[in-house]
Amino acid sequence: MKGEAIMARNLVLVTLALSALVSCQGGGSATQTLLSLDTTLPAEWKRTDEPQHYTDEGLFDLLNGGADVYRELGVREVVRAEYVREGESIVAEIYDMGEKRNAFGIYALEEGTSDKEEEELDEIAGGNQVCFHCGKYYVKVTCMGEVRDPQILHRIASGIAEGLPKDHETLDFLRRRPEEHLIRGSERYYRKNIFGFDFLIDGFTADYKIDGNITALFVLEYPSVADALQAFDRLRKETKGRLSPAAPTDMLIDDLAGKGIAA
């Protein structure tokens, strides 16, 4: 129900004017990257077919009904290839999420964030999967059964990371969010419907533990300061005054280097 999530924890809300995005430069396409693995993998590993492309309705078949979350975060296409050797199978999937923040968003939702830098490889599920996000891409390399040499997962993932376009610019929110009291791995990104309110869009979140209490920080970006203030006023009305403005010169606002209102 709207409002209940707000009451469950303390809240800091920052509404900011939209900042410029950094685009990916250089590198190859997802398809080219998967094809290039043919020359870098051990000879006994063979690609079973041409890389498969999934868009629109094909995503529902690929993701077994999980496509809605990906679509909400802007997925454009998935390129998938399978590599096999006797008795073993590994599937590599490259998700074009359209923007860097979207790739971070799906990575954080599925795997949780960590202290690792972007493009460092996270091993999960008992070593059966390696995943990472790189620029606008989210990548999963998954063992479909038992693999005798787990390092092959990292070799495939590393080959993909080397082939994709590079974007070494850290997302503004991750670079500027306050570090003190931060609960590591709590960072998330949502494109819309934060708290279930359709006017709260394009937002990053993180949790902080302060004096034993959990405080949620939400940073929402809008095209202008006027739009940000309008959204803040509407949220305050929708929550029946449970939010109150903080000083615009608050440390949090200064740290995020934006113009806005905190609550």
ZIMO-V90617 format. One record per backbone hydrogen bond with DSSP energy under -0.5 kcal/mol. NH is the residue of the N-H (numbers start at 1). CO is the residue of the C=O. If there is no record, write none. Layout:
nh=NH co=CO
nh=NH co=CO
//
This chain:
nh=4 co=1
nh=5 co=1
nh=7 co=3
nh=8 co=4
nh=9 co=6
nh=10 co=214
nh=12 co=216
nh=14 co=218
nh=15 co=261
nh=16 co=14
nh=16 co=220
nh=17 co=259
nh=18 co=222
nh=23 co=21
nh=25 co=166
nh=28 co=163
nh=33 co=29
nh=34 co=30
nh=35 co=31
nh=36 co=32
nh=37 co=33
nh=37 co=34
nh=38 co=35
nh=39 co=36
nh=40 co=37
nh=41 co=37
nh=45 co=42
nh=46 co=44
nh=46 co=84
nh=48 co=82
nh=52 co=80
nh=54 co=78
nh=58 co=55
nh=59 co=56
nh=60 co=56
nh=60 co=57
nh=61 co=57
nh=62 co=58
nh=63 co=59
nh=64 co=60
nh=65 co=60
nh=66 co=63
nh=68 co=65
nh=69 co=66
nh=70 co=66
nh=71 co=67
nh=72 co=68
nh=73 co=69
nh=74 co=71
nh=75 co=70
nh=76 co=96
nh=77 co=96
nh=78 co=54
nh=79 co=94
nh=80 co=52
nh=81 co=92
nh=83 co=90
nh=84 co=46
nh=85 co=88
nh=88 co=85
nh=90 co=83
nh=91 co=142
nh=92 co=81
nh=93 co=140
nh=94 co=79
nh=95 co=93
nh=95 co=138
nh=96 co=77
nh=96 co=94
nh=97 co=95
nh=97 co=136
nh=99 co=97
nh=103 co=99
nh=104 co=100
nh=105 co=101
nh=106 co=102
nh=107 co=103
nh=108 co=104
nh=109 co=105
nh=110 co=106
nh=111 co=107
nh=112 co=107
nh=112 co=108
nh=113 co=185
nh=119 co=133
nh=120 co=117
nh=122 co=131
nh=123 co=121
nh=124 co=122
nh=124 co=129
nh=127 co=124
nh=128 co=124
nh=128 co=125
nh=129 co=124
nh=130 co=141
nh=131 co=122
nh=132 co=139
nh=134 co=137
nh=137 co=134
nh=138 co=95
nh=139 co=132
nh=140 co=93
nh=141 co=130
nh=142 co=91
nh=142 co=140
nh=143 co=128
nh=144 co=89
nh=150 co=148
nh=152 co=149
nh=153 co=150
nh=154 co=150
nh=155 co=151
nh=156 co=152
nh=157 co=153
nh=158 co=154
nh=159 co=155
nh=160 co=156
nh=161 co=157
nh=162 co=158
nh=163 co=159
nh=164 co=160
nh=165 co=28
nh=166 co=25
nh=175 co=171
nh=176 co=172
nh=177 co=173
nh=182 co=179
nh=183 co=207
nh=184 co=182
nh=186 co=183
nh=188 co=205
nh=190 co=203
nh=194 co=200
nh=196 co=193
nh=197 co=194
nh=198 co=196
nh=200 co=197
nh=201 co=199
nh=202 co=191
nh=203 co=190
nh=204 co=219
nh=205 co=188
nh=206 co=217
nh=208 co=215
nh=209 co=181
nh=210 co=208
nh=210 co=213
nh=213 co=210
nh=215 co=208
nh=215 co=213
nh=216 co=10
nh=217 co=206
nh=217 co=215
nh=218 co=12
nh=218 co=216
nh=219 co=204
nh=220 co=14
nh=220 co=218
nh=221 co=202
nh=222 co=16
nh=228 co=224
nh=229 co=225
nh=230 co=226
nh=231 co=227
nh=232 co=228
nh=233 co=229
nh=234 co=230
nh=235 co=231
nh=236 co=232
nh=237 co=233
nh=238 co=234
nh=239 co=235
nh=240 co=237
nh=241 co=236
nh=242 co=239
nh=246 co=262
nh=250 co=247
nh=254 co=250
nh=255 co=251
nh=256 co=252
nh=257 co=253
nh=257 co=254
nh=258 co=253
nh=260 co=258
nh=263 co=13
//
